[in-house]
Amino acid sequence: MGIYDCIDGITTFCPRCEKKLTEDFHTKDFKDMFLNHYAPGDIVPNERRTKQSLNVYTSCPECGMYVSLCLMIDGDMLTYQISKVEE
């Protein structure tokens, strides 16, 4: 998996087994990945405010399903608004 940043404080459900997922989500969307931890409401690296969304992912500990979310970025702030859940 390599180096990534973590997004804490996200709660969703597995689309396959419906287990509540509260694990850290990971992202490789930021230019510099230093194993930083971010949460909704945090200011995130968004050079020139070019990003409007952030792709994050995790695996369900119950069934192993890969779960991907798209979180919204408002200016430089990570919001809790989820724009899509993918399997």
GUDO-403901 format. One record per atom (N, C-alpha, C, O, CB): residue in one letter; atom name; residue number from 0; x, z, y. Coordinates in pm, whole numbers, plus 50000, padded with zeros to 5 digits. Atoms other than C-alpha are relative to their C-alpha. Last residue first. Glycine has a CB too. Layout:
# residues N
(A CA NUM (X Z Y))
...
***
This chain:
# residues 87
(E N 86 (49955 49965 50135))
(E CA 86 (48205 49595 49910))
(E C 86 (50124 49923 49966))
(E O 86 (50178 49938 49857))
(E CB 86 (49891 49973 49897))
(E N 85 (49977 50107 50097))
(E CA 85 (48155 49574 50282))
(E C 85 (50039 50057 49867))
(E O 85 (50099 50164 49859))
(E CB 85 (50107 49903 50050))
(V N 84 (49943 49941 50120))
(V CA 84 (48001 49808 50536))
(V C 84 (50012 49889 49899))
(V O 84 (49915 49818 49871))
(V CB 84 (49913 50120 49945))
(K N 83 (50035 50058 50131))
(K CA 83 (47938 49672 50883))
(K C 83 (50067 50081 49889))
(K O 83 (50171 50144 49909))
(K CB 83 (50043 49851 49993))
(S N 82 (50068 50129 49985))
(S CA 82 (47932 49760 51254))
(S C 82 (49967 49936 49867))
(S O 82 (49875 49854 49859))
(S CB 82 (50084 49907 50081))
(I N 81 (49955 50087 50109))
(I CA 81 (48002 50129 51224))
(I C 81 (49924 49869 50009))
(I O 81 (49801 49866 50011))
(I CB 81 (49978 50068 49859))
(Q N 80 (50094 50105 50034))
(Q CA 80 (47969 50324 51548))
(Q C 80 (50060 49909 49894))
(Q O 80 (50170 49855 49911))
(Q CB 80 (49961 49919 50126))
(Y N 79 (50048 49975 50137))
(Y CA 79 (48195 50626 51539))
(Y C 79 (49904 49892 49955))
(Y O 79 (49862 49891 49839))
(Y CB 79 (49933 50136 49991))
(T N 78 (50135 49944 50008))
(T CA 78 (48388 50508 51843))
(T C 78 (49961 50018 49854))
(T O 78 (50026 49965 49763))
(T CB 78 (49897 49909 50074))
(L N 77 (50060 50027 50130))
(L CA 77 (48762 50461 51887))
(L C 77 (49864 50067 49995))
(L O 77 (49853 50187 50019))
(L CB 77 (50091 50049 49883))
(M N 76 (50052 49887 50077))
(M CA 76 (48848 50470 52256))
(M C 76 (49935 49954 49870))
(M O 76 (49852 49863 49870))
(M CB 76 (49900 50080 50084))
(D N 75 (49891 49947 50082))
(D CA 75 (49077 50219 52430))
(D C 75 (49953 50112 49908))
(D O 75 (50035 50174 49841))
(D CB 75 (50113 50051 50089))
(G N 74 (49883 49990 49912))
(G CA 74 (48803 50003 52582))
(G C 74 (50121 50039 49917))
(G O 74 (50174 49957 49842))
(G CB 74 (49976 50104 50113))
(D N 73 (50057 50015 49866))
(D CA 73 (48519 50079 52339))
(D C 73 (50112 50022 50101))
(D O 73 (50149 50136 50129))
(D CB 73 (49881 50100 50024))
(I N 72 (49911 49945 49898))
(I CA 72 (48659 50023 51989))
(I C 72 (49938 49968 50135))
(I O 72 (49910 49852 50165))
(I CB 72 (50147 49941 49987))
(M N 71 (49995 50061 49869))
(M CA 71 (48405 49972 51709))
(M C 71 (50100 50072 50090))
(M O 71 (50118 50193 50080))
(M CB 71 (49860 50000 50064))
(L N 70 (50034 49906 49894))
(L CA 70 (48457 50060 51346))
(L C 70 (50018 49930 50135))
(L O 70 (50098 49838 50148))
(L CB 70 (50088 50127 49993))
(C N 69 (49953 50053 49873))
(C CA 69 (48446 49796 51069))
(C C 69 (49951 50096 50108))
(C O 69 (49831 50103 50135))
(C CB 69 (49950 49852 50025))
(L N 68 (50089 49984 49886))
(L CA 68 (48419 49947 50725))
(L C 68 (50062 49932 50121))
(L O 68 (50182 49909 50125))
(L CB 68 (49973 50150 50028))
(S N 67 (49945 50043 49873))
(S CA 67 (48574 49859 50387))
(S C 67 (49894 50015 50110))
(S O 67 (49779 49977 50091))
(S CB 67 (50050 49853 49992))
(V N 66 (50101 49995 49894))
(V CA 66 (48503 50032 50057))
(V C 66 (50068 49968 50133))
(V O 66 (50166 50032 50170))
(V CB 66 (49930 50139 50005))
(Y N 65 (49933 50021 49872))
(Y CA 65 (48705 49950 49743))
(Y C 65 (49892 49992 50107))
(Y O 65 (49802 49908 50098))
(Y CB 65 (50090 49870 49998))
(M N 64 (50039 50114 49916))
(M CA 64 (48510 50090 49446))
(M C 64 (50079 49999 50130))
(M O 64 (50096 50103 50194))
(M CB 64 (49849 50005 50030))
(G N 63 (49886 50086 49970))
(G CA 63 (48702 50334 49226))
(G C 63 (49969 49880 50088))
(G O 63 (50057 49796 50111))
(G CB 63 (50058 49952 49874))
(C N 62 (50010 50125 50079))
(C CA 62 (48388 50488 49070))
(C C 62 (50114 49902 50027))
(C O 62 (50125 49800 49960))
(C CB 62 (49868 49932 50030))
(E N 61 (50091 49991 50114))
(E CA 61 (48410 50855 49174))
(E C 61 (50004 49875 49913))
(E O 61 (50022 49884 49791))
(E CB 61 (49859 50025 50048))
(P N 60 (49935 49923 50106))
(P CA 60 (48714 50865 49404))
(P C 60 (49916 50009 49873))
(P O 60 (49967 50042 49766))
(P CB 60 (50031 50139 50050))
(C N 59 (50089 49893 50045))
(C CA 59 (48566 50577 49610))
(C C 59 (50070 50078 49888))
(C O 59 (50111 50016 49789))
(C CB 59 (49862 49943 49952))
(S N 58 (50055 50021 50135))
(S CA 58 (48849 50376 49758))
(S C 58 (49915 50120 49964))
(S O 58 (49949 50233 49996))
(S CB 58 (50113 49979 49895))
(T N 57 (49968 49892 50092))
(T CA 57 (48931 50354 50130))
(T C 57 (49948 49959 49862))
(T O 57 (49887 49853 49847))
(T CB 57 (49938 50137 50047))
(Y N 56 (50036 50010 50141))
(Y CA 56 (48924 50099 50410))
(Y C 56 (50040 50126 49925))
(Y O 56 (50128 50201 49968))
(Y CB 56 (50065 49878 49936))
(V N 55 (49948 49883 50074))
(V CA 55 (48934 50054 50785))
(V C 55 (49951 49992 49856))
(V O 55 (49849 49930 49827))
(V CB 55 (49954 50134 50067))
(N N 54 (50032 50003 50142))
(N CA 54 (48894 49741 50999))
(N C 54 (50067 50118 49932))
(N O 54 (50188 50138 49944))
(N CB 54 (50045 49866 49936))
(L N 53 (49890 49953 50082))
(L CA 53 (48900 49816 51373))
(L C 53 (49955 49999 49854))
(L O 53 (49856 50064 49820))
(L CB 53 (50048 50143 50044))
(S N 52 (50038 49936 50125))
(S CA 52 (48682 49653 51635))
(S C 52 (50126 50033 49920))
(S O 52 (50235 49983 49948))
(S CB 52 (49904 49908 49918))
(Q N 51 (50133 49943 49981))
(Q CA 51 (48696 49540 51996))
(Q C 51 (49951 50067 49874))
(Q O 51 (49848 50135 49874))
(Q CB 51 (49901 49892 50043))
(K N 50 (50079 49970 50119))
(K CA 50 (49068 49470 52007))
(K C 50 (49864 50059 50038))
(K O 50 (49855 50144 50126))
(K CB 50 (50076 50098 49909))
(T N 49 (50033 50122 50072))
(T CA 49 (49225 49294 52307))
(T C 49 (49914 50025 49877))
(T O 49 (49841 49936 49833))
(T CB 49 (50126 49929 49959))
(R N 48 (50140 49987 50045))
(R CA 48 (49221 49592 52538))
(R C 48 (49952 49875 49927))
(R O 48 (49841 49827 49948))
(R CB 48 (49908 50026 50120))
(R N 47 (50079 50093 49918))
(R CA 47 (49550 49480 52695))
(R C 47 (49853 49996 49958))
(R O 47 (49781 49902 49989))
(R CB 47 (50058 49861 49991))
(E N 46 (49929 50072 49894))
(E CA 46 (49727 49665 52416))
(E C 46 (49910 49897 50067))
(E O 46 (49850 49812 50002))
(E CB 46 (50124 49931 49945))
(N N 45 (50079 50122 49983))
(N CA 45 (49483 49877 52219))
(N C 45 (50059 49922 50117))
(N O 45 (50002 49919 50226))
(N CB 45 (49848 50032 50023))
(P N 44 (49917 50106 49941))
(P CA 44 (49670 50175 52080))
(P C 44 (49923 49868 50004))
(P O 44 (49893 49810 49900))
(P CB 44 (50132 49982 49921))
(V N 43 (49920 50071 50099))
(V CA 43 (49393 50430 52017))
(V C 43 (50084 49892 50068))
(V O 43 (50049 49847 50177))
(V CB 43 (49910 49938 49890))
(I N 42 (49946 50120 49938))
(I CA 42 (49237 50692 52243))
(I C 42 (50094 49936 49898))
(I O 42 (50182 50003 49844))
(I CB 42 (50075 50033 50135))
(D N 41 (49859 50006 49962))
(D CA 41 (49051 50937 52024))
(D C 41 (50032 49869 50071))
(D O 41 (49968 49767 50048))
(D CB 41 (50089 50016 49875))
(G N 40 (49981 49932 49873))
(G CA 40 (48672 50976 52028))
(G C 40 (50143 49999 50048))
(G O 40 (50170 50026 50165))
(G CB 40 (49952 50140 49990))
(P N 39 (50090 50050 49897))
(P CA 39 (48635 50891 51660))
(P C 39 (50012 50085 50127))
(P O 39 (50016 50208 50121))
(P CB 39 (49853 49999 49949))
(A N 38 (50139 49967 50031))
(A CA 38 (48942 51018 51477))
(A C 38 (49912 49939 50107))
(A O 38 (49960 49907 50216))
(A CB 38 (49979 50156 49990))
(Y N 37 (50094 50015 49890))
(Y CA 37 (49306 50910 51465))
(Y C 37 (49862 50040 49950))
(Y O 37 (49835 50038 49830))
(Y CB 37 (50000 49853 50055))
(H N 36 (50138 49963 50033))
(H CA 36 (49597 51006 51241))
(H C 36 (49916 49989 50125))
(H O 36 (49953 50041 50231))
(H CB 36 (49992 50144 49939))
(N N 35 (50075 49921 49903))
(N CA 35 (49933 50832 51280))
(N C 35 (49860 50028 49948))
(N O 35 (49806 49952 49868))
(N CB 35 (49993 49929 50135))
(L N 34 (50074 49898 50073))
(L CA 34 (50124 50709 50974))
(L C 34 (49930 50095 50095))
(L O 34 (49917 50214 50067))
(L CB 34 (50094 50079 49908))
(F N 33 (49908 49889 50019))
(F CA 33 (50359 50520 51207))
(F C 33 (49935 50115 49926))
(F O 33 (49972 50231 49948))
(F CB 33 (50052 50048 50134))
(M N 32 (50059 49906 50095))
(M CA 32 (50196 50177 51216))
(M C 32 (50103 50109 49971))
(M O 32 (50208 50082 49914))
(M CB 32 (49956 49929 49868))
(D N 31 (49900 49904 50050))
(D CA 31 (50285 49981 51528))
(D C 31 (49931 50100 49909))
(D O 31 (49844 50175 49953))
(D CB 31 (50072 50073 50118))
(K N 30 (49869 50067 49999))
(K CA 30 (50070 49671 51591))
(K C 30 (50109 50089 49942))
(K O 30 (50187 50045 49858))
(K CB 30 (50036 49959 50143))
(F N 29 (49922 49973 49880))
(F CA 29 (49746 49844 51490))
(F C 29 (50138 49937 49987))
(F O 29 (50194 49927 49877))
(F CB 29 (50012 50151 50025))
(D N 28 (50037 50086 49887))
(D CA 28 (49518 49679 51233))
(D C 28 (50082 50024 50127))
(D O 28 (50085 49938 50215))
(D CB 28 (49856 50020 50032))
(K N 27 (49874 50066 49966))
(K CA 27 (49682 49827 50922))
(K C 27 (49978 49910 50122))
(K O 27 (50056 49818 50147))
(K CB 27 (50053 49916 49881))
(T N 26 (50004 50126 49927))
(T CA 26 (49403 50076 50864))
(T C 26 (50142 49948 50022))
(T O 26 (50237 50025 50036))
(T CB 26 (49928 50016 50135))
(H N 25 (49870 50055 49958))
(H CA 25 (49331 50362 50627))
(H C 25 (49979 49871 50078))
(H O 25 (49878 49802 50061))
(H CB 25 (50091 49974 49877))
(F N 24 (50000 50145 50010))
(F CA 24 (49020 50578 50579))
(F C 24 (50134 49952 50054))
(F O 24 (50193 50018 50140))
(F CB 24 (49880 49937 50079))
(D N 23 (49938 50076 49892))
(D CA 23 (49068 50945 50514))
(D C 23 (49983 49852 49971))
(D O 23 (49999 49807 49858))
(D CB 23 (50149 50036 50016))
(E N 22 (49856 50014 50008))
(E CA 22 (48824 51083 50259))
(E C 22 (50052 49927 50124))
(E O 22 (49976 49864 50197))
(E CB 22 (50041 49924 49871))
(T N 21 (49947 49931 49882))
(T CA 21 (48470 51182 50355))
(T C 21 (50152 49993 50001))
(T O 21 (50216 50059 50083))
(T CB 21 (49952 50146 50003))
(L N 20 (49856 50020 49980))
(L CA 20 (48285 50949 50118))
(L C 20 (50042 50067 50130))
(L O 20 (49994 50032 50238))
(L CB 20 (50035 49848 50003))
(K N 19 (49965 49980 49860))
(K CA 19 (47943 51065 49996))
(K C 19 (50151 49991 50013))
(K O 19 (50224 50063 49945))
(K CB 19 (49948 50137 50054))
(K N 18 (49929 49876 49973))
(K CA 18 (47887 50919 49650))
(K C 18 (50033 50007 50148))
(K O 18 (50069 49906 50209))
(K CB 18 (50130 50011 49913))
(E N 17 (50062 49921 49895))
(E CA 17 (47628 50639 49647))
(E C 17 (50063 50137 50022))
(E O 17 (50001 50225 50081))
(E CB 17 (49856 50017 49969))
(C N 16 (50048 49878 50065))
(C CA 16 (47756 50493 49317))
(C C 16 (49934 50099 50096))
(C O 16 (49883 50202 50054))
(C CB 16 (50115 50069 49930))
(R N 15 (50024 50012 50144))
(R CA 15 (47801 50129 49425))
(R C 15 (49937 50126 49942))
(R O 15 (49829 50119 49882))
(R CB 15 (50130 49969 49928))
(P N 14 (50111 50091 50027))
(P CA 14 (47765 50119 49806))
(P C 14 (49966 49987 49851))
(P O 14 (49856 49946 49817))
(P CB 14 (50032 49864 50055))
(C N 13 (49956 50110 50084))
(C CA 13 (47981 50432 49840))
(C C 13 (49881 49909 49972))
(C O 13 (49776 49957 49930))
(C CB 13 (50064 50052 49868))
(F N 12 (50032 49992 50142))
(F CA 12 (47845 50646 50121))
(F C 12 (50051 49877 49927))
(F O 12 (50052 49767 49982))
(F CB 12 (49848 50016 49980))
(T N 11 (50089 50108 50042))
(T CA 11 (47973 50711 50472))
(T C 11 (49973 50019 49851))
(T O 11 (50017 50118 49792))
(T CB 11 (50061 49858 50031))
(T N 10 (50080 49969 50117))
(T CA 10 (48153 50984 50664))
(T C 10 (49907 49882 49973))
(T O 10 (49836 49836 50062))
(T CB 10 (49918 50132 50019))
(I N 9 (50100 50102 50031))
(I CA 9 (48437 50915 50905))
(I C 9 (49928 50042 49873))
(I O 9 (49991 50077 49773))
(I CB 9 (50066 49857 49983))
(G N 8 (50131 49970 49942))
(G CA 8 (48624 51212 51052))
(G C 8 (49894 49895 49979))
(G O 8 (49793 49895 50049))
(G CB 8 (50015 50023 50144))
(D N 7 (50068 49881 50052))
(D CA 7 (48978 51091 50995))
(D C 7 (49859 50009 50059))
(D O 7 (49828 49942 50157))
(D CB 7 (50081 50129 50032))
(I N 6 (50115 49971 49915))
(I CA 6 (49127 50744 51047))
(I C 6 (49924 50113 49934))
(I O 6 (49871 50097 49824))
(I CB 6 (49909 49872 50022))
(C N 5 (50118 49937 50059))
(C CA 5 (49473 50709 50899))
(C C 5 (49892 50022 50106))
(C O 5 (49921 50052 50222))
(C CB 5 (50037 50134 49935))
(D N 4 (50051 49889 49921))
(D CA 4 (49748 50467 51002))
(D C 4 (49874 50052 49935))
(D O 4 (49804 49978 49866))
(D CB 4 (49974 49957 50148))
(Y N 3 (50131 50019 49940))
(Y CA 3 (49930 50250 50749))
(Y C 3 (49971 50118 50092))
(Y O 3 (50042 50218 50088))
(Y CB 3 (49889 49986 49892))
(I N 2 (50027 49913 49885))
(I CA 2 (50269 50207 50585))
(I C 2 (49865 49961 50060))
(I O 2 (49830 49844 50068))
(I CB 2 (50113 49989 50105))
(G N 1 (49910 50004 49886))
(G CA 1 (50293 50054 50238))
(G C 1 (49961 50097 50110))
(G O 1 (49895 50198 50085))
(G CB 1 (50003 49862 50056))
(M N 0 (50082 50000 49882))
(M CA 0 (50000 50000 50000))
(M C 0 (50087 50000 50125))
(M O 0 (50045 49944 50226))
(M CB 0 (49906 50120 49999))
***
